[in-house]
């Protein structure tokens, strides 16, 4: 895509695209592909214009979900074999941990 000549025209060009991308429902990458823009150059101008944080364009909202456990699962946890502290320390040292 040919950029407009002159510094002021280029600034207006990128400001327009950054504003349009904010309204766009897809990602910045998708907007750039659709409009023939270089994504890295777009990102530079986006930061210069104060849009440093990326927009969340995911359609799935990740919230905490309550988890229910049954008595059998809790019983299995309480009967798990105990780990020998000396063995654990030697194992961690072997992995390179500083204890």
Backbone bond lengths (Angstrom), bond angles and torsions (degrees), N, CA, C in turn:
res aa  C-N    CA-C-N  psi(-1)  N-CA   C-N-CA  omega(-1)  CA-C   N-CA-C  phi
1 X - - - 1.448 - - 1.517 108.08 -
2 X 1.328 116.75 133.99 1.455 121.63 178.65 1.515 109.65 -80.81
3 X 1.328 115.11 130.02 1.453 120.29 178.27 1.517 109.63 -85.47
4 X 1.334 117.51 150.45 1.455 120.21 176.65 1.532 110.82 -63.59
5 X 1.329 116.68 152.12 1.460 121.49 179.09 1.528 109.24 -80.32
6 X 1.316 115.91 147.79 1.462 121.02 177.27 1.510 112.17 90.12
7 X 1.331 114.04 143.73 1.464 120.70 -176.49 1.534 112.08 -61.81
8 X 1.316 118.47 -44.58 1.468 121.94 -177.51 1.525 110.58 -64.13
9 X 1.322 116.27 -41.94 1.462 119.21 179.77 1.517 111.96 -65.57
10 X 1.346 117.01 -37.94 1.473 119.92 178.13 1.519 110.47 -66.29
11 X 1.344 116.20 -40.71 1.471 119.66 179.47 1.523 110.31 -62.23
12 X 1.331 116.92 -42.91 1.471 120.52 177.86 1.533 111.04 -64.38
13 X 1.326 115.03 -40.19 1.469 120.99 179.43 1.524 110.16 -57.75
14 X 1.348 116.36 -50.44 1.464 119.97 -177.13 1.517 111.43 -71.87
15 X 1.324 117.87 -36.73 1.466 120.34 177.61 1.530 109.81 -60.99
16 X 1.331 116.15 -42.21 1.467 120.30 178.44 1.536 110.74 -61.03
17 X 1.329 116.75 -46.52 1.466 119.72 -178.03 1.525 112.15 -68.00
18 X 1.323 117.53 -37.54 1.469 119.72 178.42 1.524 109.60 -64.49
19 X 1.333 116.95 -42.54 1.471 119.93 178.36 1.531 111.34 -64.13
20 X 1.323 116.65 -41.82 1.461 120.05 178.80 1.531 111.23 -65.75
21 X 1.321 116.37 -37.14 1.468 120.28 179.25 1.525 110.89 -65.76
22 X 1.337 116.78 -31.81 1.472 119.53 178.14 1.529 110.71 -65.77
23 X 1.312 116.60 -31.34 1.475 121.40 179.38 1.528 112.26 -83.88
24 X 1.324 115.60 -19.56 1.465 122.19 -177.43 1.521 109.62 -68.37
25 X 1.324 117.43 138.12 1.470 120.55 -176.22 1.526 113.40 -80.98
26 X 1.317 118.02 -15.59 1.459 120.44 -179.84 1.517 111.25 -91.66
27 X 1.308 115.26 -167.65 1.469 121.29 -179.77 1.522 110.21 -81.59
28 X 1.328 116.09 167.24 1.463 120.82 175.54 1.533 110.45 -60.84
29 X 1.313 115.77 -38.17 1.465 119.73 179.38 1.527 110.29 -60.44
30 X 1.319 116.26 -45.21 1.463 120.66 179.34 1.531 110.98 -63.77
31 X 1.335 116.40 -40.49 1.468 119.96 178.91 1.523 110.45 -62.14
32 X 1.333 116.22 -45.24 1.460 120.22 -179.56 1.526 111.26 -63.16
33 X 1.313 117.62 -43.12 1.459 120.74 178.45 1.528 111.13 -61.85
34 X 1.318 115.97 -42.97 1.459 121.53 -178.70 1.531 111.76 -64.15
35 X 1.349 115.98 -34.01 1.460 120.53 -174.78 1.523 113.81 -105.75
36 X 1.333 116.91 7.80 1.457 120.35 176.55 1.518 113.82 67.55
37 X 1.318 117.56 34.47 1.463 122.38 -178.23 1.520 110.80 -104.14
38 X 1.321 116.37 148.61 1.452 121.63 173.59 1.523 107.52 -76.19
39 X 1.326 116.99 122.56 1.465 120.85 -173.88 1.526 112.22 -64.39
40 X 1.322 118.01 -38.76 1.468 120.19 -179.90 1.530 111.03 -66.03
41 X 1.322 116.72 -43.09 1.464 120.50 178.27 1.520 109.89 -64.72
42 X 1.332 116.27 -41.09 1.459 120.93 177.31 1.531 110.32 -58.69
43 X 1.337 116.67 -44.80 1.462 121.08 -178.82 1.526 111.63 -63.22
44 X 1.329 116.57 -38.87 1.475 120.44 178.20 1.526 109.67 -60.77
45 X 1.321 116.91 -48.04 1.468 120.59 -178.94 1.525 111.15 -68.53
46 X 1.301 116.75 -33.06 1.463 120.34 178.01 1.531 110.18 -62.99
47 X 1.346 116.08 -43.93 1.466 119.79 177.61 1.526 111.10 -65.47
48 X 1.326 117.25 -41.67 1.464 121.25 179.27 1.524 111.63 -60.27
49 X 1.314 116.10 -32.50 1.464 120.63 -178.65 1.529 112.75 -87.90
50 X 1.326 116.93 4.44 1.465 120.23 174.39 1.510 115.63 91.24
51 X 1.305 117.30 11.45 1.466 120.49 177.27 1.527 108.68 -101.10
52 X 1.320 116.87 59.34 1.460 121.29 -173.20 1.526 112.34 -69.32
53 X 1.307 117.52 -37.31 1.462 119.85 -176.52 1.518 109.91 -81.41
54 X 1.322 114.64 138.63 1.461 120.48 177.85 1.521 109.44 -71.92
55 X 1.314 115.47 146.73 1.465 120.11 175.77 1.513 109.37 -78.94
56 X 1.302 116.53 147.33 1.455 120.78 174.75 1.520 107.77 -87.55
57 X 1.326 116.20 106.93 1.462 119.87 -177.95 1.520 112.14 -104.89
58 X 1.323 116.50 7.90 1.463 118.06 -178.88 1.528 109.80 -70.29
59 X 1.281 115.37 141.38 1.459 121.25 -178.86 1.531 111.10 -84.22
60 X 1.330 115.99 -17.33 1.457 120.80 -178.77 1.520 108.67 -100.29
61 X 1.294 115.99 124.66 1.456 120.38 178.26 1.523 108.00 -92.31
62 X 1.329 115.49 120.22 1.468 120.25 -177.19 1.524 109.17 -90.10
63 X 1.299 116.83 107.07 1.455 122.76 175.79 1.519 108.60 -116.01
64 X 1.316 114.40 164.67 1.457 118.44 174.81 1.521 108.97 -70.41
65 X 1.293 115.42 141.86 1.452 121.60 -179.79 1.522 107.74 -118.04
66 X 1.323 117.58 131.29 1.458 118.56 179.13 1.529 110.96 -65.03
67 X 1.306 114.94 140.41 1.461 120.88 -179.87 1.517 108.17 -116.49
68 X 1.312 115.37 132.02 1.453 119.59 178.08 1.525 108.32 -109.92
69 X 1.292 115.19 138.30 1.461 118.77 177.64 1.530 108.76 -115.92
70 X 1.293 114.03 151.37 1.455 117.82 177.73 1.529 109.10 -99.19
71 X 1.295 116.42 165.57 1.464 121.90 -176.98 1.523 111.37 -61.26
72 X 1.332 117.97 -34.12 1.463 121.51 -178.47 1.536 110.58 -64.08
73 X 1.330 116.94 -41.87 1.464 120.20 179.09 1.518 111.27 -64.41
74 X 1.320 116.37 -40.92 1.465 120.53 179.32 1.522 109.80 -65.26
75 X 1.321 117.58 -40.02 1.461 121.23 178.46 1.526 110.79 -62.12
76 X 1.328 117.27 -39.57 1.467 120.72 179.80 1.521 110.53 -63.69
77 X 1.315 117.10 -37.80 1.467 120.45 178.97 1.521 111.26 -67.58
78 X 1.313 115.98 -40.22 1.464 118.76 -177.28 1.523 112.41 -72.87
79 X 1.332 118.01 -19.01 1.457 120.31 179.72 1.533 112.36 -103.15
80 X 1.339 116.63 11.58 1.467 119.65 178.92 1.525 108.83 -64.01
81 X 1.321 117.37 144.20 1.468 119.05 -179.05 1.530 111.05 -64.99
82 X 1.315 114.63 143.77 1.465 120.29 178.63 1.522 109.23 -75.20
83 X 1.328 116.45 146.77 1.455 121.36 179.00 1.522 108.00 -98.14
84 X 1.315 115.22 129.82 1.459 121.43 178.94 1.534 109.14 -66.73
85 X 1.328 119.09 122.38 1.457 122.19 -177.92 1.538 113.15 -58.86
86 X 1.338 116.83 -37.67 1.460 120.28 -179.90 1.525 110.08 -65.77
87 X 1.327 116.60 -43.27 1.458 120.60 178.30 1.526 110.70 -62.28
88 X 1.332 116.25 -42.65 1.458 120.98 -179.83 1.528 110.90 -62.73
89 X 1.339 117.29 -42.36 1.461 121.08 179.19 1.526 110.81 -62.85
90 X 1.317 117.16 -44.02 1.467 120.75 179.10 1.532 110.74 -64.89
91 X 1.304 116.29 -38.69 1.456 121.11 178.61 1.534 110.74 -63.17
92 X 1.325 116.21 -45.13 1.463 120.20 179.69 1.529 111.40 -65.56
93 X 1.318 117.13 -38.88 1.465 120.80 177.26 1.523 109.52 -62.76
94 X 1.321 116.25 -41.76 1.454 121.22 178.42 1.538 111.03 -60.87
95 X 1.332 116.44 -34.56 1.462 120.18 178.75 1.528 112.63 -78.13
96 X 1.307 116.64 -8.23 1.455 120.43 178.24 1.513 113.90 100.35
97 X 1.308 117.64 9.97 1.459 120.11 178.60 1.512 110.36 -73.16
98 X 1.316 116.08 144.35 1.463 120.56 176.28 1.518 107.16 -98.39
99 X 1.316 114.64 116.00 1.477 119.19 -176.83 1.504 109.57 -105.00
